[in-house]
Amino acid sequence: MDVSVFPLGLERHFAFCLIASLIFLIQFLRTKYWYELLMAIIVPLSLLVHINDSPIWFYGVGILEAVLLLIALIAYCIQYRKNRLQEKAKKAAKEAAEAAAAAEAETAV
């Protein structure tokens, strides 16, 4: 199978995968979002197409990449919902604290 369907040669493909993985890994270390760690693993897996010339291998790697990207998307959606709920809870707690402080100030006067 001709892997030249990629617009990048092997050297540029490798450099792209290395840079992208480092960026995702740094982001994971900074934010602790699991989908970023998954992406740091998924991106270099595209290099597997250069191992074998078989069409079965080529499409197998494509299917593997698609499944893993779907898993990363699901992990992102879960993380997004979790963060949104946490923000709502913080906002509600802050409003409740402000209301309690205002009520206490009224009773003190």
N, C-alpha and C positions, 0 to 999 in steps of 0.2 A: 504494500500500500504506500502510495506516495504521501508522505507527511508534509509535503510542501503546500498543503492547503492553508497552513498557517502563514500569515503575512510576515512572520519573523523567522529568521534562521535560528538554528540551535543555539548559537552564542547569545543572540539577543533575547531569545526565549528564556534561556537560563538566567540572564541578567534581570529580565523583567520579573521572573518568579522569585529570585533572591530578594530584590528590592521590595516587591509586594509582600512577601512573607515577613520580612523584617518590619515593615510598616504595621502589618496586622499584629505581629507579636508585640511590638512596642505599645500599640493601642490596647492590647489585651492586658499587658502588665500595668498600664495606667488606669484602665477603666474596669477591668475584671469582667467584661462581657464575653460570654462563652462563644458566641458566634464569630468573634474576631479570632479566637484561637482556632476554631474550625476552618476559617478562611486561610489562616496562616498555614494550615496543613493541606487544604484543598488546592490552592493555587499551584504549588510545585508538583502536585500529582499529574498535572497536564503534561509534564515532561515524559511521562510513561509512554506516550505515543512514539517516542524516538527509540524505544527499546526493540520493538518488533515491527515488521512490515506487514503483518497479517491484517486483513480487513476486519476479522473478528476481534482481534486485539484492539484495533483502532476504535471500533464502535463500542467495544466493551469499556474502554477507558472513558469514552464519551458518556455512556450510560452511568458509569460510576461517578463521574464528575457531576452529572445532572442530579443524581440521587443525593450526593453529599451537599450540593448547593441548595437543594430543597430542605435538607435537614438544617443547614445554616440559616435559611430563611425562617423556618419554624422557630429555631432558637432565638432569632432576632425578634420575632413577634412576641414570644413569651417574655423576653427581657423588656421589651417596650411596654407591654401591659403591666408588668411588675413595677417598673419605674413610674408609670403613670399613676398607679394605685398608691404608691409610696408618696408621690408628690401631693395627691389629693388628701391623704391622711395627714401630712405635715401642714398643709394649708388649713384643714379643718381644726387641727390642734392649735395652730397659731390664732385662728379666729376665736376659738373657744377661750383661749388664754386672754386675748384682748377683751372679750366680752366680760370675762370674770374680773379683770382688772378695772374695767369701766364700772361694773356693778359695785365693786368694793370701794372705788373712789366716790361713787354717789352716796353710799351708806356712810362714808366717813365724813362727808360734808354736811 
